[in-house]
Amino acid sequence: ATETATDVLRVAIPSLTLLKSVDKATATPGPALTYTIAYTSGGTTDAYGVIVTDPVPSQRLYVSGSTTASAGGTIVEWSHDGGVTFNASETAPVTHVRFRFPAPLAPGATGSVADRASVR
């Protein structure tokens, strides 16, 4: 006797789309620029452990206290060594800003994170 069976395995896959923008096309030394990263969670399941890291260009100086995140509970950390380590200190020089999302992002979730940096 033989028996045939078909099993269907559906794999849930999260995805995340990021779009980074800056509020000015050009800038001279001094004024601060706002860098915004808009995100959209896609796929077929929640995205867990999402981390968005934004490098601060070497020609820019991070503006302390300028980070914002639309999702409540977002953890912000700063790097002072090119993104090797991160901590809770905004002291100069800041080379990267990292946004960690402790709560999962459901499919269709949208939001943004932002920080400011001035031209040196």
C-alpha positions as CSV (number, residue, x, y, z in Angstrom):
1,A,0.0,0.0,0.0
2,T,1.2,3.5,-0.7
3,E,0.0,6.8,0.7
4,T,0.5,10.2,-0.8
5,A,0.3,13.4,1.2
6,T,1.0,17.0,0.5
7,D,2.3,19.2,3.3
8,V,2.2,22.9,2.9
9,L,4.7,24.9,4.9
10,R,4.1,28.7,5.1
11,V,7.1,30.6,6.3
12,A,6.3,34.0,7.9
13,I,8.9,36.6,6.8
14,P,9.2,40.1,8.2
15,S,10.6,42.9,6.1
16,L,11.5,46.5,6.8
17,T,11.7,49.4,4.3
18,L,13.8,52.4,5.3
19,L,13.9,55.8,3.6
20,K,16.4,58.4,4.8
21,S,16.0,62.1,4.0
22,V,17.5,65.4,5.0
23,D,15.6,68.7,5.4
24,K,18.1,70.8,3.3
25,A,19.7,70.1,-0.1
26,T,22.7,72.2,0.8
27,A,24.1,73.8,3.9
28,T,27.0,76.0,5.0
29,P,28.9,75.6,8.2
30,G,26.8,76.2,11.3
31,P,23.2,75.5,10.6
32,A,21.8,72.1,11.7
33,L,20.4,69.6,9.3
34,T,17.6,67.2,10.3
35,Y,18.1,63.6,9.2
36,T,14.9,61.6,9.2
37,I,14.6,57.8,8.6
38,A,11.0,56.7,7.8
39,Y,10.3,53.1,8.2
40,T,7.5,50.7,7.1
41,S,7.2,47.2,8.4
42,G,6.1,44.7,5.8
43,G,6.1,41.0,5.2
44,T,3.7,38.5,6.8
45,T,4.7,38.6,10.5
46,D,6.0,40.9,13.2
47,A,9.6,42.1,13.0
48,Y,11.4,41.5,16.3
49,G,14.7,43.0,17.5
50,V,14.7,45.9,15.0
51,I,17.7,48.2,15.2
52,V,18.2,51.2,12.9
53,T,21.7,52.8,13.0
54,D,22.3,56.2,11.5
55,P,26.0,57.2,10.9
56,V,26.9,60.9,11.6
57,P,29.0,62.0,8.6
58,S,32.5,63.1,9.6
59,Q,31.8,66.6,8.2
60,R,28.9,67.0,10.7
61,L,28.6,67.6,14.4
62,Y,25.8,65.8,16.2
63,V,23.4,68.1,18.0
64,S,22.9,66.8,21.6
65,G,19.3,66.2,22.6
66,S,18.1,66.2,19.0
67,T,16.9,62.6,18.6
68,T,13.2,61.8,18.2
69,A,11.3,58.6,17.6
70,S,7.6,58.2,16.7
71,A,7.3,54.8,18.4
72,G,7.1,55.0,22.2
73,G,9.7,53.0,24.1
74,T,12.3,53.3,21.4
75,I,15.8,53.1,23.0
76,V,18.4,55.6,21.7
77,E,22.1,54.9,22.0
78,W,25.2,56.7,20.7
79,S,28.6,55.6,19.5
80,H,31.8,57.5,19.8
81,D,34.1,55.0,18.1
82,G,32.8,54.5,14.6
83,G,29.9,52.3,15.5
84,V,31.9,49.6,17.3
85,T,30.2,50.2,20.7
86,F,27.1,52.1,21.9
87,N,26.1,53.7,25.2
88,A,23.7,56.2,26.7
89,S,26.1,59.2,26.5
90,E,25.5,61.9,23.9
91,T,28.9,63.5,24.6
92,A,31.0,64.4,21.6
93,P,32.2,63.1,19.3
94,V,29.1,61.1,18.3
95,T,29.8,59.0,15.2
96,H,26.5,57.0,15.1
97,V,23.0,57.1,16.6
98,R,21.3,53.8,17.1
99,F,17.5,53.3,17.6
100,R,16.4,50.0,19.1
101,F,12.8,48.9,19.1
102,P,12.0,46.7,22.0
103,A,8.5,46.0,20.9
104,P,7.9,44.1,17.6
105,L,6.8,46.0,14.5
106,A,3.7,44.5,13.1
107,P,3.2,44.3,9.3
108,G,2.0,47.7,8.1
109,A,3.5,49.6,11.0
110,T,5.0,52.9,10.0
111,G,7.0,55.6,11.8
112,S,10.2,57.6,11.8
113,V,13.3,58.4,13.8
114,A,15.4,61.5,13.5
115,D,18.5,63.4,14.7
116,R,20.2,66.6,13.9
117,A,23.8,67.5,13.0
118,S,25.4,70.8,12.1
119,V,27.9,71.3,9.3
120,R,31.5,71.8,10.6
